[in-house]
Amino acid sequence: MPDKRRRTQADRDAITVEIGYALLSAVLVAAVVFGVIAGPKAMFTMPYAVERGLLLAGAAAAAVAFVLRLVTVLWRFSTAPAQPSQPGRTNPDS
């Protein structure tokens, strides 16, 4: 059930930062995956069909990696426990 309270500016800022982090890290993971799979095309001479296959496989794997990373980061953020109200204190009774 959605939270009925109004979000504070700090909540909105935290969500914005988390979305930015999720997008940036997803792009980096996708680039690495694409480079690992399609990279041999740039280093070796191969038949056209093999080069095209590497590019398509790299693009498909990069797309899957992008979506998985994005969903994973945002899912963890939405299920993370709330931070303590006072820095350095982990127990509400302390």
MARBADO-43887 format. One record per residue: residue number from 1; x, y negated, z of N, C-alpha, C in turn. Coordinates in nm, 3 decimals, decimal comma. Each point is the difference from the previous one (the first is absolute). Last residue first. Example, Ala and Ser with C-alpha at 12.3 -4.5 7.8 and 13.67 -1.06 7.14 Angstrom:
# residues 2
 num      nx      ny      nz     cax     cay     caz      cx      cy      cz
   2   1,285   0,225   0,708   0,082  -0,119   0,006  -0,077  -0,109   0,073
   1   0,029   0,572  -0,007  -0,089  -0,119   0,000   0,090  -0,120   0,000
This chain:
# residues 94
 num      nx      ny      nz     cax     cay     caz      cx      cy      cz
  94   1,929  -0,474   2,221   0,132  -0,044   0,046   0,007  -0,150   0,018
  93  -0,374   0,285  -0,167   0,006  -0,017   0,144   0,133  -0,055   0,050
  92  -0,099   0,114  -0,465  -0,084  -0,112   0,041   0,005  -0,028   0,150
  91   0,403   0,202  -0,300  -0,108   0,051   0,084  -0,084  -0,117   0,046
  90   0,381  -0,071  -0,265  -0,067   0,108  -0,071  -0,117   0,057   0,078
  89   0,325  -0,472  -0,061  -0,082   0,078   0,094  -0,077   0,107  -0,079
  88   0,284  -0,326  -0,206   0,083   0,069   0,096  -0,079   0,085   0,098
  87  -0,254  -0,403  -0,226   0,121   0,065  -0,054   0,080   0,064   0,112
  86  -0,532  -0,057   0,021   0,119  -0,074   0,041   0,123   0,073  -0,051
  85  -0,426   0,170  -0,104  -0,029  -0,143  -0,001   0,121  -0,084   0,041
  84   0,027   0,483  -0,263  -0,025  -0,052   0,134  -0,016  -0,152  -0,004
  83  -0,141   0,273  -0,435   0,121  -0,035   0,070  -0,033  -0,048   0,141
  82  -0,303   0,360  -0,286   0,022  -0,143   0,023   0,128  -0,023   0,079
  81  -0,044   0,437  -0,314  -0,057  -0,053   0,124   0,033  -0,149   0,014
  80  -0,059   0,246  -0,484   0,101  -0,029   0,103  -0,067  -0,054   0,125
  79  -0,201   0,115  -0,440  -0,019   0,091   0,113   0,100  -0,024   0,112
  78  -0,002  -0,254  -0,412  -0,139  -0,005   0,048  -0,024   0,090   0,120
  77   0,427  -0,011  -0,215  -0,028  -0,129   0,061  -0,142  -0,002   0,058
  76   0,138   0,379  -0,246   0,069  -0,007   0,131  -0,031  -0,130   0,071
  75  -0,164   0,045  -0,435  -0,071   0,091   0,091   0,062  -0,004   0,139
  74   0,211  -0,237  -0,350  -0,121  -0,068   0,044  -0,081   0,088   0,096
  73   0,392   0,185  -0,192   0,034  -0,116   0,084  -0,125  -0,068   0,053
  72  -0,060   0,362  -0,300   0,060   0,044   0,125   0,031  -0,117   0,093
  71  -0,160  -0,083  -0,441  -0,105   0,054   0,087   0,057   0,040   0,136
  70   0,306  -0,146  -0,326  -0,091  -0,108   0,034  -0,106   0,049   0,098
  69   0,297   0,318  -0,183   0,068  -0,088   0,095  -0,094  -0,112   0,047
  68  -0,161   0,292  -0,335   0,019   0,070   0,127   0,066  -0,088   0,105
  67  -0,049  -0,169  -0,441  -0,129   0,011   0,068   0,015   0,069   0,136
  66   0,386  -0,029  -0,271  -0,047  -0,133   0,036  -0,129   0,008   0,082
  65   0,172   0,396  -0,191   0,079  -0,042   0,116  -0,045  -0,137   0,050
  64  -0,194   0,163  -0,397  -0,045   0,080   0,114   0,074  -0,044   0,128
  63   0,137  -0,195  -0,401  -0,135  -0,045   0,033  -0,054   0,075   0,121
  62   0,416   0,133  -0,175   0,011  -0,131   0,065  -0,137  -0,052   0,040
  61   0,024   0,398  -0,250   0,047   0,022   0,137   0,012  -0,132   0,076
  60  -0,115  -0,024  -0,456  -0,107   0,066   0,076   0,042   0,021   0,145
  59   0,320  -0,179  -0,296  -0,109  -0,096   0,022  -0,112   0,063   0,084
  58   0,359   0,277  -0,130   0,043  -0,101   0,096  -0,108  -0,100   0,032
  57  -0,079   0,321  -0,336   0,005   0,065   0,131   0,042  -0,100   0,108
  56   0,008  -0,152  -0,444  -0,139   0,025   0,044  -0,003   0,065   0,138
  55   0,423  -0,071  -0,197  -0,065  -0,128   0,028  -0,142   0,020   0,051
  54   0,239   0,380  -0,142   0,056  -0,053   0,124  -0,066  -0,133   0,037
  53  -0,120   0,193  -0,411  -0,052   0,078   0,112   0,053  -0,049   0,133
  52   0,170  -0,189  -0,395  -0,138  -0,044   0,021  -0,062   0,076   0,119
  51   0,429   0,131  -0,132   0,003  -0,136   0,055  -0,141  -0,049   0,030
  50   0,039   0,410  -0,218   0,045   0,012   0,139   0,004  -0,138   0,066
  49  -0,105   0,021  -0,459  -0,108   0,062   0,079   0,039   0,011   0,147
  48   0,324  -0,156  -0,317  -0,106  -0,098   0,026  -0,110   0,058   0,091
  47   0,496   0,200   0,046  -0,101  -0,008  -0,106  -0,113  -0,095   0,042
  46   0,466  -0,108   0,218  -0,094   0,112   0,001  -0,092  -0,011  -0,120
  45   0,472  -0,211   0,269  -0,073   0,003  -0,127  -0,084   0,126  -0,003
  44   0,150  -0,267   0,461   0,032   0,107  -0,094  -0,080  -0,017  -0,129
  43  -0,034  -0,312   0,370   0,138   0,046   0,011   0,040   0,101  -0,108
  42  -0,443  -0,199   0,060   0,094  -0,109  -0,024   0,144   0,048  -0,002
  41  -0,352   0,303   0,104  -0,021  -0,050  -0,137   0,102  -0,108  -0,035
  40  -0,037   0,183   0,446   0,087   0,073  -0,093  -0,015  -0,044  -0,146
  39  -0,290  -0,189   0,350   0,138  -0,048  -0,009   0,089   0,076  -0,096
  38  -0,475   0,073   0,154   0,025  -0,049  -0,135   0,145  -0,046  -0,019
  37  -0,142   0,180   0,426  -0,053   0,090  -0,103   0,038  -0,046  -0,141
  36   0,134  -0,259   0,379   0,053   0,136   0,017  -0,046   0,091  -0,114
  35  -0,171  -0,443   0,022   0,141   0,003  -0,037   0,061   0,138   0,010
  34  -0,447  -0,071   0,146   0,010  -0,012  -0,145   0,145   0,010  -0,045
  33  -0,076  -0,007   0,460  -0,051   0,124  -0,058   0,011  -0,003  -0,152
  32   0,109  -0,394   0,230   0,101   0,104   0,026  -0,044   0,132  -0,063
  31  -0,303  -0,357  -0,017   0,116  -0,027  -0,086   0,107   0,106   0,017
  30  -0,380   0,015   0,282  -0,036   0,036  -0,137   0,118  -0,022  -0,095
  29   0,048  -0,140   0,446  -0,004   0,146  -0,007  -0,031   0,045  -0,142
  28  -0,015  -0,462   0,080   0,137   0,051   0,009   0,004   0,153  -0,008
  27  -0,422  -0,213   0,010   0,069  -0,031  -0,125   0,142   0,056   0,002
  26  -0,248   0,034   0,395  -0,054   0,091  -0,102   0,066  -0,024  -0,135
  25   0,103  -0,289   0,359   0,063   0,130   0,019  -0,051   0,102  -0,102
  24  -0,193  -0,430  -0,010   0,143  -0,007  -0,032   0,067   0,136   0,015
  23  -0,458  -0,040   0,125   0,019  -0,018  -0,145   0,148   0,002  -0,038
  22  -0,112   0,017   0,459  -0,045   0,122  -0,067   0,023  -0,011  -0,151
  21   0,085  -0,381   0,263   0,100   0,104   0,024  -0,036   0,128  -0,075
  20  -0,314  -0,347  -0,009   0,120  -0,036  -0,077   0,109   0,104   0,015
  19  -0,385   0,052   0,260  -0,031   0,025  -0,141   0,121  -0,033  -0,087
  18   0,034  -0,102   0,454   0,000   0,145  -0,019  -0,031   0,037  -0,145
  17  -0,024  -0,454   0,134   0,140   0,047   0,001   0,005   0,149  -0,028
  16  -0,427  -0,188   0,046   0,067  -0,051  -0,121   0,144   0,050  -0,009
  15  -0,245   0,097   0,391  -0,051   0,078  -0,113   0,069  -0,044  -0,129
  14   0,095  -0,244   0,386   0,058   0,134   0,010  -0,045   0,087  -0,116
  13  -0,190  -0,430   0,039   0,141  -0,008  -0,039   0,066   0,137   0,003
  12  -0,440  -0,036   0,158   0,004  -0,017  -0,146   0,143  -0,009  -0,051
  11  -0,063   0,021   0,465  -0,043   0,125  -0,062   0,007  -0,009  -0,152
  10   0,083  -0,391   0,243   0,111   0,095   0,017  -0,034   0,135  -0,062
   9  -0,333  -0,331   0,018   0,100  -0,032  -0,103   0,118   0,095   0,010
   8  -0,448   0,204   0,178   0,075  -0,123   0,028   0,096  -0,026  -0,115
   7  -0,485   0,270  -0,013   0,145   0,012  -0,005   0,064  -0,136   0,026
   6  -0,482   0,190   0,195   0,059  -0,082  -0,106   0,151   0,014   0,005
   5  -0,335   0,399   0,163   0,057  -0,128   0,043   0,058  -0,074  -0,121
   4  -0,197   0,447  -0,014  -0,096  -0,110  -0,008   0,060  -0,136   0,037
   3   0,192   0,482  -0,234   0,013  -0,083   0,119  -0,089  -0,123  -0,016
   2  -0,119   0,471  -0,252   0,085  -0,119  -0,006  -0,003  -0,079   0,130
   1  -0,056   0,538  -0,041  -0,085  -0,117   0,000   0,089  -0,124   0,000
